[in-house]
Structure formats: C-alpha cells, structure tokens
Amino acid sequence: MNHSFSVGLVLLAAFVGANLPFINNRWIAVIPRSAPKSLWMRAGELVVCYFLVGGLGLALEQSAGQIYPQGWEFYATTGALFLTLAFPGFVFRYLMKHKR
C-alpha cells in the first residue's frame, strides 16, 4: 500500500467517522437505541470516532515505517479538522427541515 492511498483512506475514514454520529441513531452505527440520541451523546460518540480514526492512522503509519512522535499542535489541528468534517452531518441533523 503506497503512502498516498493511506492518506486518502484516513481522510475518507475521518469524513465518515465525523458524520456517523449525526446520520443514525445507533451507537457507533452498531448498537441500536430505542430513543433518539441527544446532542451530548452525539458529541461523545464524535470523540470516540476521533480516537478510532486516529488508531487507524497510527496503524497505517506503523505499517509504513517508524511512528513519528507528535506534539499537542498535531492533536489540536486534527481535532479541528475532525470537527470541520463533521459539519455536513450536523447541518443535516439539526439545521435542515425534515418531513415527519
């Protein structure tokens, strides 16, 4: 697997993982819920998805070679990117009108 494919895979996983809490009512798209999730539950699920995507990125970096140590700047930037990628799902869930 080449480097550009790994980067594309992580970006695609980040986009899907960031929007996953907003497009369904299941916990991590696996465990069904009878009641709709609150915004705080979706935010918690967003944090869990951030770490899952980060783990995927870490595994891909390990398979490509040695893992480079990161500082707080890296995590602040990737967290902001993850929240930016979650914006379409947030708009779909909370700002668009849905027929009931």
N, C-alpha and C positions, 0 to 999 in steps of 0.2 A: 504494500500500500504506500503510495507516494505522499509527500508532505501536503500538496495542495488538496488532495482528496480528504485527508484527515482534517484539514482546516474547514473545508466545506461541510464535512459530516458533523463537526462540532457546532458550526453555525446553524445548520439545519436542526440539530437536536436542541440547541438553545431556543430557536424560534418556536418549535413545537412544545418544548417544556415550559416556556414562558406563557404560552397561550392555553395550555392544557387545563389549568385550574378554572379558567373562565368559560370554557366551551362545554363542560359537562358537570353533572352533579355527583359524580363518583369521586371517591378519594383516590388520588393518583391514577385516575381512569381505570381502577380495578375494583375497589370495594364499593358496592352500591350503598346509597343512602336513601332513606325514605323522605327526609325533609331537605329542602334546598340548603346549600351551604351559605353561611354568612360571609361578609367581606373579610372578616378576620380569619376565617377558616381558609379562604382562598389565598390570603396573604401568607399564611403559614405553609400552605401547600406550595406556594411560589418559592419560598425559601428552601423547602425540601427538594423541589425540582432543580433549583440553582445548584445545590450540592450534588445531585445526581448527574447533571450535565458536567459539572466540574470534575467529578470522578471519571466520567467518560474521557474528558480531555486529558486528565492525568494519565489514564491508561494508554491512550494513544501516544502521548508524549514519551511514556516509558517504553513503548514498543519501538519508537523511532530512535531511541538512544537514552542518554542520561537526562534526568529531570532537572531543569534549571530552577534554582531557589527563587521564590517571588517575595516581594515586599508588600506592604499594605496598599501601595499605589495600584498594584495589579488587581487586588480584590475589590478596591473601590471602583476601578474602571469596569471590571467585568460585571459587578453588581449593577452599575448604572446602565450598562449595555443590556443586561438581562431585563431590567425594568423598562427600558425603551422598547425592547422586543415584545414585552407583554402589553403594550398599549393597544394594539388592534383587538385583542381579546377583551380587555377592559371596556373599550368602546362598544364592542358587540354586546357585552353582558349588561352594562349599566347605562349607557348613553343612547343606544338605539331603541326605538319603539318596536315592540314585538306584538303580533296579533295573539290574542288569548282566546 
